[in-house]
Amino acid sequence: MSHRYFEDVSPGYGKAAPRAVLASDAPRLDLNGDWSFRFSPIGLDEPDGFESPDFDDAQWDRLPVPSHWQLHGYGKPAYLNIPYPIPVDPPFVPDENQTGDYRREFDWDGSPAVLRFEGVDSCARVWLNGVELGVTRGSRLPAEFDASEVLVKGRNVLAVRVHQYSSGTYLEDQDTWRISGIFRDVTLLARPADGIRDVFVHADYQADGGGRVRLEVDADGPVEVSIPLLGVEAAPATQTFTFERVRPWSAEDPFLYEAVLSTPSERVRVRFGFRTVEITEAGVLTVNGQRIVLRGVNRHEFDPDRGRVVSPELMRRDVELMKRHNVNAVRTSHYPPHPTFLDLCDELGLWVVLECDLETHGFDQTRPEPWIGNPSGDPRWRAAYLDRVQRTVERDKNHPSIIIWSLGNEAGDGQNLEAMAEWIHERDPSRPVHYEADRLARYVDVYGEMYRTPAAVRRIGQGGLLPGEIFYPLTAGAGDPADDRRNRMPFIYTEFAHAMGNGPGALAEYMRLTDEFPRVQGGFVWEWIDQGLHTTDAQGREFFAYGGDFGEELHDANYICDGLMFPDRTPSPGMLEYQKVIEPVVIEPGSPGHVMIRNRYAFLDLSHLRFTHDQGELQVPRLGPGESVEVPVPALDGWLTVQAELAEATAWAPEGHVVAWGQVPPAVPERSPALSEVRQAARRSGDHLLLGPARFDRRTGTLVGLGDRQLHGPRLALWRAPTDNDRSTGQGDAGYWKARGLDRLLHRTVSVETSDDGLTVVVRSSAANAGCGYLSTYRWDTDGQRVRVSVHTEPVGYWPERTSAFDEEMVDSDLPDEERKELLRRHSAPSLARIGLLWQLPEEASQVEWFGAGPGEAYPDSRQAVRIGHFRATVDELQTPYVRPQDNGTRADVRWAEIGGLRIEGDPVFNLAARRWSDRQLAAARHQSDLVPEPLIYLYTDHAVQGVGSGAVGPGVLPQHRLEVRAADFAFILSATD
């Protein structure tokens, strides 16, 4: 059978040559709005006459453009990460290929015009007034068709047939929802006879502070240019303009100029910025002569109600949120975004790695050997690859925010990718080229890796890669590192710190390496936002849906909910952690009585900030980039918090917005709580044992009351409702804990002994059919008002070692042998989620007050965003609503806490968590709407908890943040509050 048109490997036909998005005063007609729509679940091929202006579509449905038809009741969304949604049989697609037919009438004056589609998923065939204009593929790329010969004065009819799948589907295997339709704007653009078709502004910033502008203009006649801010008025656009002094563009100071290009019939405005991107001989990426660090995110376009249809208002909100959280860079994963987003990056200031609409990741899994049949190495697909990169670069070439072009994502390797890089180098040598899967950096200018451990990044930063060595798939190298060009290239984290669920961990460790090694220049957390679709279940309960919630046979579950922002754009604890780690100003304790302030901006001094604390302002000198100073602070008994705030409002945040903060501990060390020296004996009273204000069950030694407060506990707790990172096969902790039965511990009271100075209870905790467990000794004493429990707990039985990916890569290779061996031992040692105590309190215990780290949750490897202070919250407010429920809400470094009339003091500190459901219920829930409160409070007071890592993709918990199976000693003092 011959190919159907949507299965042809070509880029399509009929499209005009790609060009930049231009702000023109020529007439234009917005064709967005309600269109007539007809849906078919199969792949219609030849039209049935619907393209004719005389076709009667009165019985058709109406569908808004832009939109995705699956979000309007036609078919269903499907989420896949790597697998293809169709059989891997390129370039063919199945007959079950949903098709949407669109019709739109409009009036026009008959003048020449082009019809522009900003994005159609995945293949569109276009007719105007019954005449076929052409076919386009490349879902997230613009396509223009010259309609001049077909347009008539008065009524015109536009007809479009859109297919869910096409040959282009094989090039668009991105990790996102598979949803279809005309999802970006449709516009009719008048083209005057002597108009301006295209412009490419080259604006270089020079080391002496000057600037140079050169214009490439595609027009049918002479063009004049004006640049008002630079004193250029109606000059020929063919000349090169030089200026002795210009204000450069940067993400920190995004100053834009405007050029106005004119012909007798058209005026075009182009915003531009002076900036020069270079790579030094030492392999450092610079902008305007300064080394930059990318503190960035990977961003999919997403609206929880509209999918990839993102309004200008929501785009602006995204950029403002990024700026407010200290994000300075974005990788447009894995396609060019709506052009308005890039306008906002220019205006508000973000470094952009602009990625082509290309991914073929499914070929990594479907053949006897990875990547067999991958289009990236097949010359038949060369034109399609070049078409995609040309449409990418030509559309977005005038944006100063774009400092790197990226060929695409996870498309293997091959000659077509090399051809794309070669074309970019010819067309735009002013920007370097990135592509992570060019693992030996043969045709790129920037070396990128995904999900490497900090130890591996350290070796890259040291220039220690051996020729031929690659991390994935793991391939050994040999020879002299000086012979490997990657050791002389900028290195960026293409993706790192997978922000799925509770996490990511180790952000501080990653970003610390950018301070240590000049060639390590930051990168992009995966990803910006949880892509949960706003949904309602049969009971009317709202929740955010992920893979499998729409009945998909093949899906990747909640892997799509891996963002720093929740779907409603509420920042997650991971976002707050990243915000803190990447602060542009470091505020930390200095010498006694001083705070150290360091400027991490690349271009700005600190004059735009004011520094405040509880008692007023600090006078901080105008520090230039990279400079630091110690400033005296007032002597206080408690913790002093110093904040750097915006002194004036900006385009992205109001005056007073906190850019950075730090704390100085009290001069006098904090004292641990203690009982008085007076001790009392335990005594029997019926079925209870009494010790001061405490009542215990005589048989089990369980505490059942304190004063007139009821409670039950403690029970040893070693497990948590697994996080997404815990569940990963690479990290392996959740499986290890389940195999040991830590989620279903049974407790056997070994002994209950009273004495003149207290009570001793020994309990063995283990699971059915488990050969390992813990033996715990609880030593209770009292001074009559308060009771103290001193716990010694130790492992018993056989605890096998655990296995994990990244074993050898987890530890720095240049560490001393003994230290390296110890960290490797800790990495593979048996692990626990926590070592602590579980208590049950009445449901009325809903208010929590504590002194410790807060206000948000914290874990050993994600605790930079919390500060020491006095906080209050309800039990419900302690919860973090991850899209897929999992362990959350732990408060760290708690000195004391009060809940339900109970006061708990740590000796010296502990980790606190409280919730209205058990950990087993939490682990079983798929969505927040599944969690049903119980008539009690589960309270955890943990001596230690394990970090969270990024094991859902990439490294798990670093050895120094792992909680290995070990003995532990800790204590708490309990009392009743008034």
N, C-alpha and C positions, 0 to 999 in steps of 0.2 A: 504494500500500500504506500502510495506517495505521501509525503509530508503534507499535513494541513498547514495553512499559512501561519497558525500560531505555534507550529512546531519547527519552523525554519530557524536555523542557527544564526541567521543574519540579524542585524540590529533592527530590521523592519525596512520600510521604504516610504518615500514621499516626504520625509521630514526635511525641513530647512537646516542649513548648517547651524551648529550651536553658537550661542552668543551670550553676553552678559545680561543680567537684569538691569534695565535702564529706566530711570525716572524721566519720562518724556512728557512734554505738553501736548503731544499728538493725541487725538481722540482715542478713547478706549471704552470698551463695554464689558462690564462685569457679568459673566454668565453663571455665576453661582446662584443657588436658589433651588426651588423645587422643580425637578425634571419628571417627565413621564418615564415610567420604569416597568420593564417586564423581566421576570426571573425565570430561568430554566435550570434544572439540576444537572443537565447534560451539556456537553460541549457543542453548541450549535456552530455550524461551519458556514455554509453559504446563507446569505440573508434571504428573508422571505418577502422583501418589499418594504420592510419597516423603515428603510433608509429614504424612501420616496417622500417628497414634501406632501403628497396627497394621501399618505397613509393615515388611517383613522386610529388614533391611540386613545380615544375617549375612555375605553374600558381598562386601560392600564392603571397600575398603581402610581403613586407619587413618591419620589425618594429625594431627599435633600442632597445637593452637591455643594460642598464636598461631604462624603460620608463613606462608611463601609457597610455593604448591604447585610453582612452577618449580624451587625448590631441593630438592624431594623427588622429582624424576623425572617430573613431569607438565608437559609443555611445556618450554620453555627460557627462561632470562632473555634480555632484549634491552636493549642500552644505546643510547639516543638522547639527543641534547642538544636541538636545536630541532625537527627533523622529527617529525610525528605517526607513530605506529606503524600508523595506519589511513588510508584515503583521507579527504581533507578534504572531507567531505560532511555538515556538521552538520545535524541532530543524529544522523544515522544511523551505524551501525557495520556492519562486514561480517558475513556469516554465519559466517566463521571466527573465532568469538568464544568462546574457551575458557570453560567453565562448570564450576564446582565445587559439588557438592551436599554439604552437611554435615548430620549428625544427631548429637544429644547427648541422652541421658537423664539426668534428675536427680530427686532427691526434694525435696519442699518441704512446708511445713506448711499451705499454702493461703492464707496471709495475703497482703494486697495487696502488690504489688511492681512495680518497673520493670525491664525488661531493658535493659542498657546495653552497647553496642558502642563501644569506644574507637577502632577503626579497621578498615575493610574496604575493600579495593581491588578493583573500583572501584564496584560497585553490588551491593546485597544486598536480597533479598526474604526476609521473615522470617515463619515460622509457629510457633505454639505450640499443641500439642495439636490440630493440624489446622486451627486458626483463623489466618487471615492477620492479622498485626499491621501490616505496612506495608513500604514500600520506602525505602531510604536511599541517597543519593549524597553525595559529599564524603569521599574516601577517608581523609584524615588528620584527620577531625573526628568527635566523638562523636555517637552517635544513641541516644536512649532511647525505648523503647516501653512504654506502660502495659500490663502483663500481668495486672492485678488480676482482671479479669472472666474470664480464661481459665485461670488457675492452678488446680490441684486439689491436694488433700492426697494425698501419696504420689508416685507416678510421674508425671513430666511429660516430654514429648518436644519438643525444640526442633529445628526444621529451617530451614536457611538455604540459599538458592541465591545464589551469587556469580558475577558476570560479569566477565571480564577487561576488556571495553570496554563503555562506555555513553555517554550524552550527557555525563556528567561527565568523560569522557576528554578532551573538548575544553577543559575548564577545568583540566586537570591535566597540562600539558605540561612538567613540571619536568625539569631536567637531571639525570637519575638513572636507575637501573635500572628497567625496566618489568617489575614482578613483582606477583603478584596473591594474593588470599586474605584470610582473617581474620588480620591480622598484629598486632593489639593485643588487649588483654584483653577478655574477655566476662564480665559480672557480673550477677547477679540481686540487686537492692537492695530490701529491704523498705521500704514506705512506711506508717508508722503513721498512724492516722486524724487525729491532731492534730500530725503531724510538721512538720518544717521543710523546705520544698522548696528554698529558695534563699536565699543571703546575699550581699550586696555590702558590703564593709567599706571605708569612706572614712576614711583615716587621714592627716591633713595635718600636716606639720611647719611650725611657725611661726618667723618670724625671731627672736623673742625666746627661743627654746629650748623653747617650749611645744608642745603637740600637741592635736589635736581628732579625735575619733572619732564618725562617724555611720554607723549601720547601716541598710541596706535589707534587710528580711527578708520573705520570702514564706512565710507559714504560715497555718494555719486558725484559730489562736487566739493568745492572749498568749504572748510569748516573753520570758524573762529572760536577762540576759547577765552573765557574770563575766569580769573581766580581772585575774587575781590579781596580776600584777606592778605594776599601777597602783591596787590597792586597791579595785577595783570588785567588789562581790559581789551577785549576784542582783538586779540592777537592771533595770527595764523597758528592753527593747531599743529602744524607740521614741525615747528621748531622745538628745540630742547630749552627748557627754562632752568636757570640756575639762580639760587638765592643764597646770600651770605649768611643769613640767620633764619632758621625755621624752628618751630616747636615740634619735636618728634612725637610720634604716636607710640604708646606702649599700653599694655594691659593695666598698668598702674595710673597712667595719665593719658587717657584715650582721646587725644586732641585731633579733631577732624577738620580738614579744609574742604571746600566745595569748588569744583570746577563746573562751569556752565559752557557747554559746547553748542554752537548755533549754526544753522543754515537758514536760508530765507523761509523755510517751511516748518522747522522743528528746533526746539530747544531741549537739550538733555542735561540733567544735573547728575554729577557723580561725586560722591563723598570719597575722600581718600586721606591717607595718613602717611607721613614720612617715616619710614622705618626700613632698616637693612638687616637681613638675616644672614649670618655667616657662621661657618665652622672654622675654628682656629686650627693652626697646625698641631696644637696639643689635643685636638679632638673635642673642643668645648663649643657647644651651641651658644651663640650670642645674638642678641638683638640690639642694634644701635651701639655695638661695642661692649655690651654688658652681658655677662653670663646670667642666664635665667634658670629658675627652677620651676618646673611644671607641677603645680599642686592642683591636680585636675580630677575630673570625673569623665567616665564614658556615659554618653547620653543617648538613649533612644527617645524618639518623639512619642509622647504618650499622654493621653487624657483618659481617666478611668471610666468616663462615660462615652467617649467618642473615638477611642483607639488612637490611631495616628493622625487624626484630625485635631490639630492644635491651633487654637485661636491666637491672634497677636497678643492679646492680653495675657494668656497663659504663658506664651513664650517670654514676654517681658518679666512675668513673675518668676519664671525659671532663672533667668539671668540675674535678677535682683536677689533671689535666694542664694544663688551661687556666690555672688559678691559678698552678701551678708555673712556667709559661712566661710569666708576666706578662700574659696575656690577661685583660682586664677586662670584655669585652663579647661578646655573641653575637647574631647575626641568625639567626633560625630558618628558614633557607632550605629550601624555600619553602612552609612549612606549619607549623601548630602541632606541636610535638614531643609525645611522650608526656608526660602531666602530671607524672610523677615527675621529669623533667628540670627542670622549672620549680621544683618544690619544692627541688631541689638548688641551683638558682641563687639562690633566696631564702636558703637556709641558708648556703651557702659564699660567696656574693657575686659576682654578675655582673650588669652592665647588660644588659637584653634588649630587642631590637627584635623583637616578636612578629609573625610574618607569617601572613597568611591563606593558606589552601590554594587558590591561584589562580595559574595561568600559562597563557597562550594563545599562546606564542611562535611556534608553527608557522604562524600566520596571517601572519607577517612574510615568508614565503618562497614561498607557494603560489599567489599570484594575480598578475595583471598589475601591480598596484600593491600595496605592502605594506599589510597589515591589512584588506583588503577582506573583508567577511563576519565580522569579528572579533566574537564575542559581547559584548565589552565595550561596544559601541555599539548593540546590538540590544535593544530593550525587551522582547522575548519572554524574554530570559534574566535580566531584572532580579530576579525572585524568587529565582533560583538564586544570584545574586551576593549579595543581601542575606542569604539563608539562611546562606551560608558565613561572612560577616563576623559575623553575630549568634552563630553557634555558636562562633566563635573568641573573641570578646570575652566572651561570657557564661561560657564555661568557665574563662577565665584571668584574670578581672578582679581577683581578690584577691591576685595576686602582686606584691609590692612591687618585685621585680626588673624587671618590665616597665615601661619608661619611655616607650616609643613603640609605637604600633600601626602595622603596615604592611599595606596593602591587598592585597599580593601581589607578583608579580614578572613583568616582561616580558609584560604582557597588553595592550600598546598603550594606547589612551586611549578614553574614551567615557563616556556618561551613566551607565552602571551603576557604574562606578568612582566617579564623583562622588556617586552616591546612597549608596554604601558609606561614603564620607568623611563625608557629611552625617549618616548614622545614628550613626557613632561620635562625632561632635562633640556630638550630642544625648545619647547614652547615657553617654558618659564624657569630659566636657570636661577632666578632670584630666591627660590624656595627649595629646601631639601626634600627628599623623598623618603617616606617610611613605608615599610611593609614587614610585619613581624615574622611571617613565615619564610622570608629570605634569611634563613638561619645563619648562613655564612656571610651575609651582607655582600653579595656579589654585585647587586645593581641598585642598592639603596644607599642613602647618605647618613642615615640615623639607625643605630642598632637598637632593636626593641626585643623584649622578651615578656612572656606572660607568667605570672604566678611562680616566679623563682623565690627561693628562700632568701632571707637577708644574708645568710652565709654565702650563697652563690653570687648575690649582687656584690658583696664585698670583693670577691675574687675578680669579678668583671671590672669593678672600679680600680682594682690594683693592676689591671692590665695583664691578668694571668690566664687568659684563654689560650688554649693550644690550637694550632692549625688543625682544622677538621673537626674540632670538638663542638658538639651541640648538646643542649640539655634535653630537647624533646624532638624526636625520639632520642634517647640517650646514646650518644656516639662518642667513643674515646678519640682524643686527639694526640698528636705527637709533634715534636719539633720545638722550635723557638717561638715563644709568644711574640717576639718582635716581628715575626713574619705574618702575623694575623692582623689584618687591617681593622678588625673589630676592636682591638685594643687601642686604636687611635681614633675612635669614633665616639660621638655622644651616645650615651646609653639612657633609654627611658623605659619606665615600666609601662608597656603598652596596656596591660591590664594587671592589676594586683589587688590584694586585699578584697576578696570577694565578699560583698556586703549582703550576704543572704541571712535573713533572720537575725539572731542575736550575734552580733559581730560588726565588723571584722576585728580581729585581734592583731597586735604587733604593728599598728600603724606608726607608732613612735620609732620602733626599730628600723622600719623601712625609711622613713623620712630623715632619720638621723644620718643615714649614709649619704644623703645629698650634701650635708655639711662637711663630710669627711673626704669625699672624692669629687673633684670638680667635674669629671665626665659623667657622673651619676646625676642626672638632671630631673629627677622626679618622674611623674607619670600620672596614671589615671586609674582611680578606683573603679571597680566594676560593681555596680553601676549607679546612675543618678537616682532612679526612682523605681520602686516596686510597680510592676506592670499588672496590678490586680484590677480586673474589670468590675465595676460597681454592679452588683447583682442582688436579687431578692429571692429567697427560697420559698417553698410551698407554704410555710407558716407566715410569710410576710416579713421575715427577718432579713435585714440588709447585711451583706458581707462582700468581701472582695474575692472574686473568683480567680482561679488559676487553672493549670492544665488538669483535665479530667472532669471539671465541673460542668462541661457542656456535652458529656457523653462521648468524647473522643475515644476511638479505639486505640490510637497511638498518641501518647502525650508525654510530657516531661514534668508533670505535677507542678509543684510550687517553685521550680527552678527559675521561674520568671519573676519571682518576688525576691529580688536580690539587690535592692537599692538602698541608698542612704536616706531617701525620702520614702515615707509611706505613700500609697497611691493618691491620697488626698493632699499630698505635699506637706504633711506634717513632718518635721525632721525627726529621724530615729535617733536613738542613743549613738549609733555609729556615725551619724552625721555630726553630732555634737562633739564626738571624740575627734573626728577628722578636723573639724573647725579649730579645735584647740591645738592639735598637733601641728597644723600648718599656719598658725598665726604669723603674720608678717612682723610682729614685734615680740621678742622674748622678754618676759618679766619673771625674774626668779631671785631667790635670796642671794645677796652678795656677802660681803664681809659683815661682821656683827653691826647691827643698826643700819644696814644699807640694803637697798634693792638694786639688782643688776638689770639694766635695760639694754637690749641689743636690737638694732634695726636690721631686719631681714628683707626689706624691700630692695629691689634691684635698681630703682631709679628715684624713688621719693625719699626726701628727708622726713622727719617726724613733726614738721610744723603744722600739719593738718590735724594733729591729735592733741588732746589734753589728757593728763594723767591724774586720776582721782583716787581717793581712798575714803574711809569712813569719816575722817576728820577734815577733809578738804582736798586741795590740789597739791600735786608734787610739781616742783619746778624742774623740768627736764630740758636740757639744752637741745638745740636743733641738730639732732644726729643725722649724719649723712648715711647713705647705704653702706651696710657692713660695719658701721661704728657702734661702739658700746660705751656705757658710762655707769658708774655706781652713784646712786642718789641716796642721801640720808632719809630715813623714815622715822616717824614718831615712835617712841617706846610705848608699847601696849602690853597688857597682860595676856591678851588673847591673840588669835590669828589676825594678821593684817592682809586685806585683799586690795591690791592695786590694779586699776583698770586703765586701759588706753581707749579713749572714746573719740568719736568724730567731733571735732570742734565746731564744724558747720555741717549742715545737711548736704548730701551729695545726690546725684541722680538715682542712686540705688538704695539709700538708707537715710534716715533722719538724723539730725544732730543728736549726739549722745549715744548713738549706736556703739556697742562695745566691740572693738576690733580685737583686743587681746586682754588677758588678765594673768595675774600671778599672785602667789601668796607667800608671806613671810611668817614663819612659825614664831610662837611666843618666846621671849628671851628666857623665861623660866620653864623648864621642862614640865610637861603634864605628869601628874601623879596617878598611879594606879589605885583603884578602890581597895579598901581593906576592911575586914571585920575588926571589932574590938577584941581584946585578948580574952574576954570572958567567953567561956564555952558552956553549952548545956547538953545534957544527956537526952537521948531519944527515949520515949516512953510509949507504952502500948495503951490504946483506948479502943476497945471493941475490935472492929476489923481494920482499924487504922493504927499507924505509928505517928506520934506527934513529935515534932522537933521545932521548938520556937513557934513561929507562926505557920509552919508547914504541916500538912497532913499527907501521909503516904498510905498506899494500899499495903496492908501487912504482908500479903502473900507475894506480891511482885516487886515491892519497893517503889512503885510508880507514884510520883507526886500527883495528888488529886486536888489539892487546894492550898491557897496561901492567904491567911486571914480569912476574909469572907469572899475571896475570889475563887472561882472554880477554874481549874485547868487540868490538863492531862499530859503527862510526859515525865521525863524526856524519853525519846527513842532515838537510837543512833541512826543517822541518815548518811548514806554514802552515794546516793543516786540523785539525778535530776531528770526532769522531762527533757529528752535530748533536744539540743539545738540542731538547726540544719547542719551546722559544721560538725557536731558530734556524730550525726548520722552518716557522714560521708565515708565512702570506702577507703579514701586516702588516709583519713585520720583514724577511723576504725574504733573510736571509743565507745559509741553507743552499742555496737555489736558486742564488744568485750564486756561491757557492764551487764548487758542482758544475758549473755552466756554464763556469767557468774551469779545471776539472779539478784542483782542489787536493787532491782525495782520491786522485788517481792520478798523482802527480808521477813523472816520469822524470828521471834525473840524468845529465848529461854532464860528464865531467872535461875542463875546458878546458886546464889546465896543472898540472904538479907540478914545483916548482922548489926545489932545495936551496940553502943558503947557509951561510956561516960561523956565522951566529947563528940558524939554524932552518930551517923548511920552510914553503913557501907553496903552497897548493892552491886552484885556482879551479874552481868548479863552476857550471854553469847548470842550473836546475831548472825544468821546465815539463811540461805534459801533452800527450798526443797531440791533434792538431787544435786546439791552443790557441795563440793569438797573443801570450800574455803569460806571464811567468814571473819568476824571480828569479836574479840573478847574485850568487854568494857567494864571498868571499875568506876562506880560513881561514889565519891566520898562526900557526904553531906555534913556540914556543921553550921552553927548559928550563934549569934550574939544576943538572941532573944528578939531582935527586931527584923533582922535580915537573915537569909540563909545563903550559904555558898555551896555550890556543887563543883567539886574538882574531879575532872575526868581523866582517866588514863585508858586509852583504847589501843589495841594492837592487833595486827592481822594474825590469823591462824589458818592452817591448812595450806593447800597448794594453789598459788596464784601464778599461772603461766605468763610468760612475757607476751606482749602484744606486738603485732607487726603493723608496719605503716609504709606508705609511699614516702619518698623524699628522705629515707633514713640517713644516707651518707651526706646528703645535701643540707641537712638541718644545722650543721655545726661548722663554724669557721675552720678552714683547713690550716690556717696559720696560728692557731692557738697552741699553747704548750701541750705536749702529748697527754699528760695526766688530766688537764682540764678538758681537753677534747674527748677523751675516753669517758670521763664522768658525765659530760653532757649527752653523749651518745647512749650511755647506760640509762640516763633519765628519760631519754626520748623513747626507748623501747621498753621501759619498765612498766609493770602492771599499773593501771591508772584508776583513779576514782573521780567522781564528779564533785564530791564534797566530803569533808569530815566534819560533822556537826550534829546538832540535836534538833529533833522535831517535837513541837509542842502543839496541843490542840486547845484553843480558847473558845469561849462562847462567841456567837456571831455578833453580839453587841460590841465586841472589841474592835471597832471599826476605825478608830482614830489612832494614828501613830505619830510619835514625836521622838526625835533622836538627835544626838550630837555625834557627828562623824562626817563622812564624805557624802556629798549630795549636791544638788537635790535629786539627781538622776541615778540610774543604775551604774554599777561599775564591777568589773572583773579584773583579775590580775594583769591581763594584757590589753585592757581597754578601760583605763581609769584616769586618763589625763584630763577629761572634761569635768571632773567633779572637784569640789573644793571642800575644805573642812569648815563646818558651821553647824548651826542649830536649825533644824528643819521640822516641818509638820506636813502630814499628808493623811488622806484616808487610805484604807487598805486598797480600795479600788484605784486610787491615784498612784499607788506603787506599781501597778501593772503596766507593762509595755505591750501594746496590742499588735504584736507581730502578726502578719497576715496568716501564717500558719502558726498556731499556738505552740509554745515551747518555753523552756526555762527563761525567766526574765526577772527583772526587778530587784536583784540583789543590791543592797547598799553596803558599802565597804567601810572599813576603818571606824566602825561604830564604837564609841566609848560607852554610851548608855542609850537605852531606848525605853519608852513607855508606851504600853498598849493595853487597853482593857483593864486599867487599874493595876497593871503589873509593871514594875520597873526592873530592867535587866542591865547590869553593869558588866562590861567585859574586863578581863584581866590578861592583857590590857585592852585589846580591841577584838571585835568580831564582825562577821558578815551577817546582815539581817535581810530576811525576806518574809513576806506574809501574803496570803491569798485566800480566797473563799472556796477553792477547790483543791483537790489532792493533785500531787504530781502525776499520778497515773491517769487521772481525768484530763489533765493538761496535755499529756503525751498522746492520748487517744483522739483529741479533738482535731478536726481538719480546718475549722474556721473559728473565729472568735464567737460567732453566734452559737456554736456547739457547747460553749462553756456555761454550765448551769451552777449557780452558787449553792453551796451546801450550808446547813444551819450551824456552821462553826468556822473558825479561822485556823488555818494551818500556818504556824509560825516556825521559821527556821532561824536558829542562831548557830552559825557555822564558824568553826575554828579556821577552816581553809576551804577554798573552792578552786576548781581548775579554771584556767583561762578559756577563751572561746576560739581563738585561731581563725583561720580562713579555709578550713578543710573541705568545705563544700566544693571548692575548686582550689587546688593548690595546697600549700603547706598547712598542716594542722597546727596545734598549739606548740609553740617553741619550747624546747626542753626546760628553760628557766621558769616557764609559766605552767608547767604540767604539775598535777597533783598525783604523786605516785603512792602506791600502797605502802603505808608505813605506820609506825606507832605515832601517837600524838598525845600531848598533855595540854589541857586547857581548863579554864575555870570561869564561872559566872556567879555573880551575886544577885539574888532575887529579893525583892521587897514589894510590899503593897503600897500603892500611892493613896493619898487622901481622896 
